[in-house]
Amino acid sequence: MFQLPKTCYIGLALSALAIPAAASEMFASDSPWMLGDWGGSRNELLEKGYDFTLGYTGEMGSNLHGGYDHDRTARYSDQFTFGSHLDLEKILGWHDSEFQLTITERHGDNISNDRINDPRVGGFTSAQEVWGRGETWRLTQMWIKQKYFDGALDVKFGRFGEGEDFNSFPCDFQNLAFCGSQVGNWVGGIWYNWPVSQWALRVRYNLSDALYAQVGVFEQNPSNLESGNGFKLSGSGTQGAVMPIELVWSPRVNGLKGEYRAGYYYSNAKAQDVLKDNNGQPAALSGAAYRSSSSKHGMWLGAQQQVTSLASDQSRGLSLFANATVHDKKTNAIDNYVQAGLVFKGPFDARAKDDIGFALARVHVNPGYRKNARLANQAAGLDDYDNPGFLPVQDTEYSAELYYGVHLADWLTVRPNLQYIRHPGGVSQVDDALIGGLKIQSSF
């Protein structure tokens, strides 16, 4: 038996308060904020260029069957987001200029860490995507954006993560394999997604109304990942830079929205080889240090397209999506990843704002990385998986998720979900896992 954390009860209590009322009142179902518009002052501030937000995301995961440890339990993790967006044209008269400041706080536990994945090697995906990068406060966004030439050129500078602009993808699913920028999930040592920020510059040029190209330069500084450096602003510890470039096309197919992305990233910081030493021999056997490469690189493709709609409401209908990433085999544990799925919005007339999502993903381990694990076991004289010193050999992990999003109010959506993971962490000896989840997304 287990007891749900207090934060989970808070989410359930909020859902009970989602009753129809005037949009300006607290808990109004058609208001974007749980706390309403503060007696009208919130809308007045918006008109003057001040937008303040407080968001909450909570995720519960329970190992219903299988996994590394069959002892059933439930875990809860969550995140608070405190943000302010300033329209500097309205406030200071700076034409086409805006400023964003966001602070986040995360805490909780993840069911994947010891129940689903073998702790000796960990996993690739996470059943609770909101968990990660430390239980701490962080400066997640602090940037200024300026547009030029009637908006054709868009320049953004400050502190933010790569996935905010490059390889971007929504985060309605609870499994990390279907949430947010996927490049950051497979090269997380150099590409830092939300909530981590670093000094960065992004330049975007709109080639047409439906097509733009963008390039960025991001500080590659592993010290930004440390829990005690959530508000670090100095560049000490910087090892190099990550430079992504991307082309984004947003056509309308039969009047329906679509978005297609193709990009490439390059890191000029040194990266460690996954297999060989400086003499070209397997480091696990020679005992020498793994050799360094002068760079690291990869690419991505992404597509989202609405394919059906209702004549009465174009926001309702079926959308398809797919994502793929490819990475440097010399230096990265994951050499490729693919994912595809669908989302149906407004499945029932009585529940026009609900949504249903289903997705599948495959994460593939670099053959050189697998070989290194086998040789490490050989050098240690170990061949028994149950031996605590044995290094599990990782290969391919498959994930699936099905969710139903209950739109209780414009400020509250609750998404119960089921996840299935085959070979968690890419370890064939770990039983396939079935996970029950619950995701709460709310705006105060």
Sequence and secondary structure as in RCSB ss.txt:
>XXXX:A:sequence
MFQLPKTCYIGLALSALAIPAAASEMFASDSPWMLGDWGGSRNELLEKGYDFTLGYTGEMGSNLHGGYDHDRTAR
YSDQFTFGSHLDLEKILGWHDSEFQLTITERHGDNISNDRINDPRVGGFTSAQEVWGRGETWRLTQMWIKQKYFD
GALDVKFGRFGEGEDFNSFPCDFQNLAFCGSQVGNWVGGIWYNWPVSQWALRVRYNLSDALYAQVGVFEQNPSNL
ESGNGFKLSGSGTQGAVMPIELVWSPRVNGLKGEYRAGYYYSNAKAQDVLKDNNGQPAALSGAAYRSSSSKHGMW
LGAQQQVTSLASDQSRGLSLFANATVHDKKTNAIDNYVQAGLVFKGPFDARAKDDIGFALARVHVNPGYRKNARL
ANQAAGLDDYDNPGFLPVQDTEYSAELYYGVHLADWLTVRPNLQYIRHPGGVSQVDDALIGGLKIQSSF
>XXXX:A:secstr
     HHHHHHHHHHHT B   TTSTTBTTSSSTTTTGGGHHHHHHHHTEEEEEEEEEEEEEEEEEES     EE
EEEEEEEEEEEEHHHHH  TTEEEEEEEEEEEE  TIIIIIS TTT  SS SSTT  S SSEEEEEEEEEEEETT
TTEEEEEEEE GGGTSS     SSSGGGSS SHHHHSTTTS  TT  EEEEEEEEEEETTEEEEEEEEEE GGGG
SGGGTT  S TT  EEEEEEEEEE  EETTEEEEEEEEEEEE S EEEEEEETTSSBHHHH   EEEES EEEEE
EEEEEE   BTTBTTSEEEEEEEEEEE TTT SEEEEEEEEEEEE  BTTBTT EEEEEEEEEEE HHHHHHHHH
HHHHHT   TTSTT      EEEEEEEEEEEEEETTEEEEEEEEEEESGGG TTSEEEEEEEEEEEEE 
